[in-house]
Protein backbone atom coordinates (compact mmCIF):
# COMPACT_ATOMS: atom_id res chain seq x y z
CA UNK A 1 0.00 0.00 0.00
CA UNK A 2 1.29 3.46 -0.92
CA UNK A 3 1.32 6.34 1.55
CA UNK A 4 2.34 9.98 1.56
CA UNK A 5 3.93 11.30 4.74
CA UNK A 6 3.35 14.87 5.93
CA UNK A 7 5.93 15.89 8.54
CA UNK A 8 5.00 18.96 10.58
CA UNK A 9 7.63 20.86 12.59
CA UNK A 10 6.24 22.32 15.83
CA UNK A 11 6.94 22.48 19.59
CA UNK A 12 6.25 19.98 22.36
CA UNK A 13 3.82 22.42 24.01
CA UNK A 14 1.82 22.83 20.80
CA UNK A 15 1.62 19.13 19.86
CA UNK A 16 -1.96 18.57 21.02
CA UNK A 17 -3.26 21.80 19.50
CA UNK A 18 -1.70 21.09 16.11
CA UNK A 19 -2.97 17.49 16.12
CA UNK A 20 -6.49 18.73 16.92
CA UNK A 21 -6.43 21.35 14.16
CA UNK A 22 -5.22 18.90 11.51
CA UNK A 23 -7.74 16.27 12.67
CA UNK A 24 -10.44 18.49 11.18
CA UNK A 25 -8.81 18.00 7.77
CA UNK A 26 -9.00 14.22 8.16
CA UNK A 27 -5.44 13.71 9.39
CA UNK A 28 -5.20 11.36 12.35
CA UNK A 29 -2.92 8.81 13.99
CA UNK A 30 -0.04 11.24 14.43
CA UNK A 31 3.40 9.75 15.00
CA UNK A 32 5.10 12.06 17.51
CA UNK A 33 8.86 12.61 17.63
CA UNK A 34 10.22 14.65 20.52
CA UNK A 35 12.85 14.44 23.26
CA UNK A 36 10.56 14.79 26.26
CA UNK A 37 11.92 12.40 28.91
CA UNK A 38 9.66 9.66 30.24
CA UNK A 39 8.24 10.15 33.71
CA UNK A 40 8.69 7.44 36.35
CA UNK A 41 5.03 6.46 35.90
CA UNK A 42 5.39 6.21 32.12
CA UNK A 43 8.45 3.97 32.54
CA UNK A 44 6.40 1.64 34.72
CA UNK A 45 3.50 1.59 32.27
CA UNK A 46 5.60 1.18 29.12
CA UNK A 47 6.10 -2.57 28.91
CA UNK A 48 7.54 -2.23 25.43
CA UNK A 49 10.53 -4.36 24.58
CA UNK A 50 12.55 -1.79 22.63
CA UNK A 51 12.73 1.43 24.64
CA UNK A 52 13.49 4.65 22.75
CA UNK A 53 16.87 6.32 23.13
CA UNK A 54 16.28 10.05 23.44
CA UNK A 55 18.45 13.15 23.39
CA UNK A 56 18.08 16.14 25.69
CA UNK A 57 14.69 17.85 25.34
CA UNK A 58 15.08 20.91 23.13
CA UNK A 59 11.38 21.81 22.97
CA UNK A 60 11.04 20.81 19.33
CA UNK A 61 8.62 18.20 18.05
CA UNK A 62 7.77 16.61 14.71
CA UNK A 63 4.34 15.23 13.90
CA UNK A 64 4.16 12.64 11.12
CA UNK A 65 0.84 11.97 9.38
CA UNK A 66 0.50 9.12 6.87
CA UNK A 67 -2.10 9.48 4.13
CA UNK A 68 -3.30 6.60 1.97
CA UNK A 69 -2.93 6.92 -1.79
CA UNK A 70 -5.49 5.64 -4.27
CA UNK A 71 -4.38 3.72 -7.35
CA UNK A 72 -4.48 6.90 -9.46
CA UNK A 73 -2.26 8.81 -7.02
CA UNK A 74 -5.01 10.76 -5.23
CA UNK A 75 -4.96 11.08 -1.41
CA UNK A 76 -7.82 9.66 0.64
CA UNK A 77 -8.82 10.96 4.07
CA UNK A 78 -11.90 10.54 6.22
CA UNK A 79 -14.40 13.28 5.42
CA UNK A 80 -15.39 15.11 8.61
CA UNK A 81 -17.78 17.55 6.89
CA UNK A 82 -21.49 17.17 7.59
CA UNK A 83 -22.40 17.21 3.91
CA UNK A 84 -20.49 15.79 0.94
CA UNK A 85 -19.09 18.21 -1.60
CA UNK A 86 -20.62 17.12 -4.87
CA UNK A 87 -19.69 20.01 -7.16
CA UNK A 88 -16.08 19.40 -8.14
CA UNK A 89 -16.03 22.72 -9.97
CA UNK A 90 -16.35 24.62 -6.71
CA UNK A 91 -13.53 22.79 -4.96
CA UNK A 92 -10.78 20.45 -6.09
CA UNK A 93 -11.68 18.08 -3.26
CA UNK A 94 -14.90 16.13 -3.08
CA UNK A 95 -16.37 13.31 -1.05
CA UNK A 96 -17.20 9.77 -2.02
CA UNK A 97 -18.46 6.68 -0.25
CA UNK A 98 -16.12 3.70 -0.22
CA UNK A 99 -17.27 0.08 -0.43
CA UNK A 100 -17.52 -0.20 3.35
CA UNK A 101 -19.77 2.85 3.58
CA UNK A 102 -17.03 5.16 4.92
CA UNK A 103 -17.19 8.65 3.47
CA UNK A 104 -13.78 9.72 2.13
CA UNK A 105 -12.55 13.02 0.81
CA UNK A 106 -10.22 13.01 -2.20
CA UNK A 107 -7.34 15.46 -2.17
CA UNK A 108 -4.84 16.44 -4.78
CA UNK A 109 -1.31 16.49 -3.33
CA UNK A 110 -0.82 20.23 -3.60
CA UNK A 111 -4.30 20.98 -2.33
CA UNK A 112 -3.84 19.00 0.90
CA UNK A 113 -0.44 20.56 1.49
CA UNK A 114 -1.96 24.03 1.09
CA UNK A 115 -4.78 23.14 3.51
CA UNK A 116 -2.31 21.91 6.15
CA UNK A 117 -0.14 25.02 5.82
CA UNK A 118 -3.21 27.26 6.03
CA UNK A 119 -4.32 25.56 9.26
CA UNK A 120 -0.82 25.99 10.72
CA UNK A 121 -0.67 29.66 9.71
CA UNK A 122 -3.99 30.28 11.45
CA UNK A 123 -2.62 28.73 14.64
CA UNK A 124 0.47 30.95 14.44
CA UNK A 125 -1.76 34.03 14.74
CA UNK A 126 -2.66 33.26 18.34
CA UNK A 127 0.00 30.92 19.74
CA UNK A 128 3.61 29.84 19.34
CA UNK A 129 3.71 26.60 17.38
CA UNK A 130 7.38 26.80 16.45
CA UNK A 131 8.42 26.63 12.80
CA UNK A 132 5.03 25.36 11.66
CA UNK A 133 6.47 24.04 8.42
CA UNK A 134 5.55 20.93 6.45
CA UNK A 135 7.74 18.43 4.62
CA UNK A 136 6.30 15.87 2.22
CA UNK A 137 7.65 12.46 1.34
CA UNK A 138 5.72 11.41 -1.74
CA UNK A 139 7.49 8.12 -2.36
CA UNK A 140 7.40 6.30 0.98
CA UNK A 141 6.01 2.78 0.75
CA UNK A 142 5.46 1.63 4.33
CA UNK A 143 5.41 -2.03 5.24
CA UNK A 144 4.14 -1.65 8.79
CA UNK A 145 4.52 -5.31 9.78
CA UNK A 146 7.89 -6.07 8.22
CA UNK A 147 9.47 -2.89 9.62
CA UNK A 148 9.66 -4.80 12.92
CA UNK A 149 12.26 -7.08 11.36
CA UNK A 150 14.84 -4.30 11.47
CA UNK A 151 14.68 -4.17 15.25
CA UNK A 152 13.87 -7.67 16.55
CA UNK A 153 16.47 -10.41 16.21
CA UNK A 154 16.96 -13.72 17.98
CA UNK A 155 18.71 -13.67 21.35
CA UNK A 156 19.36 -16.04 24.24
CA UNK A 157 18.50 -16.07 27.92
CA UNK A 158 20.56 -18.83 29.48
CA UNK A 159 19.78 -21.97 27.49
CA UNK A 160 16.66 -20.45 25.89
CA UNK A 161 16.79 -19.07 22.34
CA UNK A 162 14.05 -16.58 21.49
CA UNK A 163 13.71 -16.21 17.73
CA UNK A 164 11.29 -14.60 15.24
CA UNK A 165 9.90 -16.64 12.36
CA UNK A 166 12.06 -14.90 9.73
CA UNK A 167 15.41 -15.93 11.22
CA UNK A 168 17.03 -19.36 10.90
CA UNK A 169 18.32 -21.21 13.93
CA UNK A 170 22.11 -21.40 13.83
CA UNK A 171 23.84 -24.79 14.17
CA UNK A 172 25.41 -23.78 17.48
CA UNK A 173 21.91 -23.13 18.92
CA UNK A 174 20.37 -26.48 17.93
CA UNK A 175 20.61 -27.84 21.48
CA UNK A 176 18.89 -24.85 23.11
CA UNK A 177 15.24 -24.62 24.07
CA UNK A 178 13.62 -22.51 21.35
CA UNK A 179 10.78 -20.02 21.82
CA UNK A 180 9.33 -18.89 18.48
CA UNK A 181 7.68 -15.50 18.75
CA UNK A 182 7.01 -12.60 16.40
CA UNK A 183 6.50 -9.00 17.54
CA UNK A 184 2.87 -7.97 17.86
CA UNK A 185 0.91 -4.84 18.59
CA UNK A 186 -0.46 -5.74 22.02
CA UNK A 187 2.24 -7.69 23.84
CA UNK A 188 5.97 -8.10 24.13
CA UNK A 189 8.59 -10.42 22.74
CA UNK A 190 10.62 -11.39 25.80
CA UNK A 191 13.32 -8.75 25.40
CA UNK A 192 12.12 -6.63 28.32
CA UNK A 193 14.21 -7.05 31.47
CA UNK A 194 11.16 -7.89 33.58
CA UNK A 195 10.32 -10.83 31.31
CA UNK A 196 13.92 -12.04 31.38
CA UNK A 197 13.95 -11.96 35.18
CA UNK A 198 10.88 -14.22 35.19
CA UNK A 199 12.39 -16.63 32.66
CA UNK A 200 15.50 -17.01 34.81
CA UNK A 201 13.33 -17.87 37.81
CA UNK A 202 11.30 -20.38 35.82
CA UNK A 203 14.51 -22.20 34.94
CA UNK A 204 15.16 -22.66 38.66
CA UNK A 205 11.72 -23.87 39.72
CA UNK A 206 9.92 -25.65 36.85
CA UNK A 207 9.73 -29.47 37.02
CA UNK A 208 7.85 -32.02 34.88
CA UNK A 209 5.04 -31.98 37.50
CA UNK A 210 4.69 -28.18 37.58
CA UNK A 211 1.23 -26.67 37.37
CA UNK A 212 1.63 -22.92 36.90
CA UNK A 213 -0.78 -20.00 37.21
CA UNK A 214 0.28 -16.97 35.09
CA UNK A 215 -1.54 -13.83 36.24
CA UNK A 216 -1.54 -11.14 33.53
CA UNK A 217 -0.53 -13.68 30.92
CA UNK A 218 -0.40 -11.28 27.94
CA UNK A 219 1.01 -13.11 24.93
CA UNK A 220 1.55 -16.24 27.02
CA UNK A 221 5.34 -16.06 26.72
CA UNK A 222 6.06 -17.03 30.31
CA UNK A 223 3.60 -19.92 30.34
CA UNK A 224 4.95 -21.19 27.03
CA UNK A 225 8.53 -20.96 28.33
CA UNK A 226 7.45 -23.01 31.36
CA UNK A 227 6.01 -25.65 29.00
CA UNK A 228 9.27 -25.67 27.03
CA UNK A 229 11.09 -26.23 30.33
CA UNK A 230 8.86 -29.26 30.93
CA UNK A 231 5.91 -27.93 32.98
CA UNK A 232 2.80 -30.10 32.98
CA UNK A 233 0.04 -27.49 32.62
CA UNK A 234 -0.50 -23.71 32.53
CA UNK A 235 -3.49 -21.60 33.53
CA UNK A 236 -3.43 -17.95 32.49
CA UNK A 237 -5.60 -14.97 33.41
CA UNK A 238 -5.70 -11.48 31.94
CA UNK A 239 -7.97 -8.44 31.77
CA UNK A 240 -7.31 -7.89 28.05
CA UNK A 241 -9.49 -9.88 25.60
CA UNK A 242 -6.61 -9.70 23.08
CA UNK A 243 -4.61 -12.04 25.29
CA UNK A 244 -6.63 -15.13 24.38
CA UNK A 245 -5.96 -15.09 20.61
CA UNK A 246 -2.35 -14.04 21.28
CA UNK A 247 -1.82 -17.08 23.50
CA UNK A 248 -3.46 -19.38 20.93
CA UNK A 249 -1.25 -18.03 18.13
CA UNK A 250 1.94 -18.40 20.14
CA UNK A 251 1.07 -21.93 21.26
CA UNK A 252 0.57 -22.92 17.62
CA UNK A 253 3.80 -21.20 16.56
CA UNK A 254 5.70 -23.26 19.14
CA UNK A 255 4.04 -26.57 18.28
CA UNK A 256 2.16 -26.79 21.57
CA UNK A 257 -1.42 -27.99 21.91
CA UNK A 258 -4.15 -25.83 23.40
CA UNK A 259 -4.99 -28.44 26.05
CA UNK A 260 -1.71 -27.54 27.81
CA UNK A 261 -2.76 -23.93 28.42
CA UNK A 262 -6.14 -22.80 29.81
CA UNK A 263 -7.00 -19.10 29.63
CA UNK A 264 -9.58 -17.14 31.63
CA UNK A 265 -10.59 -13.51 31.19
CA UNK A 266 -11.00 -11.71 34.50
CA UNK A 267 -9.50 -10.10 37.59
CA UNK A 268 -7.99 -12.58 40.03
CA UNK A 269 -7.68 -9.89 42.71
CA UNK A 270 -11.37 -9.13 43.15
CA UNK A 271 -13.44 -11.56 41.06
CA UNK A 272 -14.58 -14.45 43.23
CA UNK A 273 -15.84 -16.37 40.21
CA UNK A 274 -12.40 -16.22 38.57
CA UNK A 275 -10.74 -17.21 41.83
CA UNK A 276 -13.01 -20.27 42.10
CA UNK A 277 -12.53 -21.16 38.42
CA UNK A 278 -8.75 -20.92 38.62
CA UNK A 279 -8.65 -22.91 41.85
CA UNK A 280 -5.71 -23.71 44.13
CA UNK A 281 -2.71 -26.02 44.62
CA UNK A 282 -0.40 -24.52 41.98
CA UNK A 283 3.30 -25.26 42.19
CA UNK A 284 4.10 -21.81 40.81
CA UNK A 285 2.08 -18.59 40.66
CA UNK A 286 3.72 -16.00 38.42
CA UNK A 287 2.86 -12.34 37.84
CA UNK A 288 4.86 -9.86 35.76
CA UNK A 289 2.85 -6.73 36.55
CA UNK A 290 3.39 -3.37 38.26
CA UNK A 291 4.32 -3.25 41.94
CA UNK A 292 1.11 -1.34 42.68
CA UNK A 293 -0.90 -4.27 41.28
CA UNK A 294 1.25 -6.99 42.82
CA UNK A 295 0.61 -5.71 46.36
CA UNK A 296 -3.19 -6.25 46.31
CA UNK A 297 -2.68 -9.45 44.29
CA UNK A 298 -0.65 -11.18 47.01
CA UNK A 299 -3.58 -12.57 49.08
CA UNK A 300 -5.08 -14.23 45.98
CA UNK A 301 -1.66 -15.45 44.82
CA UNK A 302 -0.90 -16.93 48.24
CA UNK A 303 -4.28 -18.66 48.28
CA UNK A 304 -3.69 -20.17 44.82
CA UNK A 305 -0.21 -21.61 45.47
CA UNK A 306 0.16 -24.86 47.37
CA UNK A 307 2.30 -25.37 50.47
CA UNK A 308 5.93 -25.49 49.40
CA UNK A 309 5.12 -23.74 46.11
CA UNK A 310 6.52 -20.40 44.99
CA UNK A 311 5.12 -17.05 43.90
CA UNK A 312 7.37 -15.36 41.31
CA UNK A 313 6.82 -11.66 40.67
CA UNK A 314 8.42 -9.10 38.37
CA UNK A 315 7.60 -5.77 36.73
CA UNK A 316 8.93 -4.03 39.84
CA UNK A 317 11.16 -0.97 39.79
CA UNK A 318 14.08 -1.74 42.11
CA UNK A 319 13.16 0.97 44.58
CA UNK A 320 9.70 -0.61 45.00
CA UNK A 321 10.86 -4.17 45.65
CA UNK A 322 10.38 -3.62 49.39
CA UNK A 323 6.65 -3.00 48.82
CA UNK A 324 6.22 -6.40 47.22
CA UNK A 325 8.38 -8.17 49.78
CA UNK A 326 6.25 -6.70 52.58
CA UNK A 327 3.02 -7.70 50.80
CA UNK A 328 4.33 -11.27 50.43
CA UNK A 329 5.13 -11.54 54.13
CA UNK A 330 1.73 -10.11 55.07
CA UNK A 331 0.08 -12.75 52.87
CA UNK A 332 1.95 -15.51 54.70
CA UNK A 333 4.76 -16.09 52.22
CA UNK A 334 8.47 -16.25 52.99
CA UNK A 335 10.64 -14.11 50.71
CA UNK A 336 13.37 -16.41 49.41
CA UNK A 337 15.02 -14.29 46.72
CA UNK A 338 15.07 -10.84 45.16
CA UNK A 339 16.97 -10.52 41.88
CA UNK A 340 17.58 -7.46 39.73
CA UNK A 341 18.39 -6.56 36.14
CA UNK A 342 18.80 -2.97 35.05
CA UNK A 343 16.16 -0.83 36.77
CA UNK A 344 13.93 -3.81 37.51
CA UNK A 345 13.50 -6.39 40.25
CA UNK A 346 11.93 -9.83 40.67
CA UNK A 347 10.77 -11.04 44.10
CA UNK A 348 10.15 -14.74 44.78
CA UNK A 349 8.32 -16.02 47.85
CA UNK A 350 7.53 -19.51 49.14
CA UNK A 351 4.41 -20.72 50.95
N, C-alpha and C positions, 0 to 999 in steps of 0.2 A: 504494500500500500504506500502511495506517495503522500508526503506531507510537506507543507511549507512552514518554516519556523520564523516567528516574529520575536525578536529579542529586544526588550525594552529596558533602557538604562534609567534607574531611579535611585531612591534612597531607602534604607531599611524602615524609616519612620513612615514613608509614603506607600509602602508595599500594599497594604490592605485597601487604601483608597484607590490606587491605580487599578488593582485587580477588580474592584467593584465597578469602576467606570468602564473598563473594557468588557466586563461581563455583559453589559447592555448591548454591545455589538455582536455578542454571540461567542466571544472568546472565554474559555473556561479551562480548568485544569492546569493552572499556572505552575510551572516548574521554577522554584525560587532558588537563586544563588546569592548567598551573602556570607559574611564572616561573623555573624552573631554567635557568640559561644553558647553552648548548651548549658542550661541550668542543671542543678543537681537532680531536680525532679524529672526533667526531660531525659537525663542519662539513665535514670531508673526505668523510665517507661519505654525507652528505645531499645527493644530487644531485637535490633537488627544485627546481622552478622558482620557487615562491613561498615564500620563507623567512618564518617567523613573526617578527613584531615583538613583543618581550617587554618587560615592565616589570621592575623590580628584584625579585629573589626575596624573597618575604615569608614563605615556609614553608607557605603555604596551597596546597591543590590541590582540584580538583573532578573527580569521576569521573562521566562520563555513560554510562548504559546504555540501549540502545534495545530495546524489547520489542515484538514483532509482535502486532498485534491480529487476532482472528478476525472474521468478518463480523458476529457477534452481540455484539461488544464485549468478548469474553473475551481474556485475555492468554496467549500460548503461549510456553513455554520448554522447552528440552531437559530431559527428566527424568533426573536423575543417580542416582535411587534404584535399588536392585537389583531390587526387586519393584514392580509397578504397584499403586497404591491403587485398589481396585475399589469399595469401600464409600463412596459419596459421603456417607452419613450420618455417618461418623466424621470426615470432613475435607472442607472446602469444595473442596479441590483434588483432582484425580484425574488419572490418566494415560490416554492414548489412543495408538493407533498411527496415524500419518498414512499417506497413500497411498504414500509412499516407504519405509515401514517404520521411520521414525524415531519413537521414543517421545517424546511431548510431555506436559507437565504443564499443565493448565489452571488459571489463577489468576483469581480475582476481583480487581478493582483494589485494594480495601482490604486484602484478604488478603495480596497480595504486598507492599504497602507495610509492613504490620505485620511480615512476615517479614524484610524488609530492615532495619527499625529494630531488631528483636530481635537480629539478627546484629551490628549495629553496637554495641548496648548491651552485648552480651557481650564484644566486643573492648575496650570502654572499661574493663572491670573489671581488665584486666591490662596495658594500654598506652595511651599518649596517641595518640588518632586525631583530635585536634582537635574541631571542633564535632560531627561525626558525625550531621549532620542530612540529611534527604532532601527534595528538592523534586520535584514531579511536574508534567509538562506533558502533559495528557491530549488535547491537540488537534493536536499537531504531525504534519504530513503531510510526510514527508521524501522528496524527489526526489533521490536520491543522485547521479545522473548530471548532471542539469541544474543542480545547485548549483554545478558548475564554472563555469557561464556568468557567474556574478557576478564571477569573479576573472580570467578569461582573455579578453583582447581582442586584436584584431589590432595588430601593431606592425611597425616596419621596422628592418632592419639594412642600412644602405647602400641599395642598390637592390633589396633583397629584402623583400617583404611577407609576413609570417607571419600567417595568418588562420584562425580556427576556422570550421567549416561554417555556424554560425548567424549569421555577420556578412557583410553585403554588401561587395563591393569598391567603394570610392569612386571617382568619376570621375578624381580627381587621381592615383590609384594604378594606373590601367589599364596604364601603360607599365612597371610594375615586374615583376620576376620574382615569382611568387606560390607560396608553399609553403602548401598546405592541410593543417592538422593539428589534431586535437582532443585535448584532455587525456585521458590514460589512467591506469591504475592502476600500470603497471610502469615507464613511461619518461616522459621529459620532453617539453617542447613547444618548446624553443629559446630560452626566456626566460633560462635560466641563463647567467651571464657566461662560463663555460667554453665553452659551445656557441657563443656569439656570437664569442668569440675565434677559434674554428675556422672559422666561416663567413667572417670577414674574411680569413683566410689563404687559404681556398679561392678567394675572388674574385681573389686575386693570382696564383694558380698554375694554376688549371684552364684547359685548352685543349680544343678539339674532339677531340684525340687522347688525352686523359687516360684512363689506366686506374688506378683508385684502389682501394687496400686499406684498409678501415675496420675496425680492430681494436676490439672492444667496441662493436659497431654499434648495440645497443639498438633504438630505434624506427626506425632507418635514416635519421634526419633529415639527418645530414651527407652520407651518400651520395646521398640524394635531392636535396639542395641542389646537390651537384656535378653531378648530371645536369641540373638546371635551368640551371646555368651552362654546360652544353654538353659535359660529360664523356662519353666513349664508353662506358665500362663500369665497374661497381662490383662488388667482391667484399667481403663482410662476414663477420666471425667474431664469435661471442659465446659465453659460457658458459651463458647463460640460454635455455632452450627457448622462453620466451615471446617472444624476439626475432623468431623466424621469422614467426609470424603477424602480429606488429606491423609488420614490414617490408612484408609482403604487403598489409596493409590500407592502409598509407600510400602505397605505390606506386599502388594502385588509386585512392585519394582524389585523387592528383595526376595521374591520367591517364597513368601510366607503365607500360610492360609489364614483366612479370616477367623477361623475357630480358635486361634491362639490369642486373639486380642478382642476383648469385649469393650465397647464404648458406650458411655452414658452421658447425656447432655443434662447438666444441672450443677448446682452449687453444693458441694460437700459440706461446707461450713454450716449452712443454715437450713438446708432442705432435708427434712427427716425422711422423705420418701427415697431420695438418692442415697442417703446413709444406709437405709434398710436394704436397698437394692444392691449396693456395693458390698455390704456385709463386713465381716471381720476376718481375723486369723491370717493376715497377709505376712509373708516373710519380710517384705520390704514395702514401705510407703515412701514415694518419692514426690517432691514438689519443687519445681524450678520456677518460682514466682517472686514477687516483691516481698521484702521483709514485712511491710505493713499488712500483707495478706497472710503471710506465714504465721504470724503471731496468733490471730484468731482461728487459724486452721489447726493449730496444735492439738486441741482437745479431740477433734474428729480424727486426726491422724493417729493419735495415741490409742483411740478406741478401735481403729481399724487394724492396727498391727498386732501380731500375736506376741506373747511373752517370749523374750529372746530375740525378737525381730528388730529391725532398724528402721528409723525414719531418716531419710536423706533429703536435705534441703539445699537449695542454691538460689541464685538471683538476688543475693544479699550484698549490698555495698559493705566493704570491710568494717567501716565504722559502726555499722548496724548489726554486726554479728552477735553482739551481746544481747540485743533485744530477742533474737531468736533462741539463743541459748537459755535465757531466762524463761521464755515461754515453754520450751521443752521441759525444763525442770518442773515448772508449775503444773504441767500436764502429766507428770509422773515418769518422765523419761530421764535417762542418764546421758549426759553429753559425753560422747566417747572421742570425738575428733572434730576439729575445725581446720579446714584447709583453705588456702587462698591462691588466687591467680590474678595478677594485675590488680584492678580495683575491687575485685569480687571475692566473696567468701562462700564456702559450703560448710554447713553444720550438720553433723550426723549424731543422732541419739539412739539409745537402745532401751527397749522396754524390759 
